[in-house]
Amino acid sequence: MENPIPARLKAARKKAKITQKDLGVKIGMEESSASGRMNHYEKGRHVPDIGTLNRMAEELDVPLNYFFCQDEVTAELACLIDKLSDEEKEKLLTLLANKSSTL
């Protein structure tokens, strides 16, 4: 199974219109190494630790679980659900639970 993190990271960064270097610096990396480190993450040469991944998610305005989605539909759903209020999430959960029991 291929690691989805590199592709998700690159997609979220491009959508946010931010360079690898800028993202790295914004999450606390040294300016001199930020671009190279981010490039290694996007190429799949290295995997960021969970703390780094969480800082990236916050900076890119995506939920942490977005990076682990294996397909585009699930990734988009993760982003949309993350934007819902707690009350809206509860309503969606109830709706989906009821829908799945009738299938």
Secondary structure, 3 states (H helix, E strand, C coil): CCCCHHHHHHHHHHHCCCCHHHHHHHCCCCHHHHHHHHHHHHHCCCCCCHHHHHHHHHHHCCCHHHHHCCCHHHHHHHHHHHCCCHHHHHHHHHHHHHHHHCC
